[in-house]
Amino acid sequence: MLSQLRASRADQSYERRLLRFTSPDLLVVDDLGLRPLEHDEPIDLYEIIKRRYERGSMVLTSNRALEEWHPLFGDDLLASAAMDRLLHHAHVIVIEGNSFRNPPGSEAQR
């Protein structure tokens, strides 16, 4: 998603591409924070969050704790605005335990 938005800046299709991520009833973002956000990615993510706020649902998955999301934005004000919108009306589900990708007793569990 963020790569597509970055590329859309080059061909002047940013608003059209942004609409693709802000108009569906549900947007699923998997593995948020798996890698650091770079360049305009924090701004793009904030823009998606802002435009979807109270208009469309989002499901975000991450291996990071909520406390670790704030630094991803690289700017305290941007992070606060994004997190306020994300967490307002949110249902946060924290899953603890072993990964289902590693069956009990596997090498990865030892």
BELPE-V947299 format. One record per run of one state. SS is the DSSP state (H for helix, E for strand, - for the rest). FROM is the first residue (numbers start at 1). LEN is the number of residues. If there is no record, write none. Layout:
BEGIN
ss->{SS,SS}
from->{FROM,FROM}
len->{LEN,LEN}
END
This chain:
BEGIN
ss->{-,H,-,H,-,E,-,H,-,E,-,H,-,H,-,H,-,H,-}
from->{1,2,11,14,23,26,30,41,53,57,61,66,69,70,74,76,88,107,110}
len->{1,9,3,9,3,4,11,12,4,4,5,3,1,4,2,12,19,3,1}
END
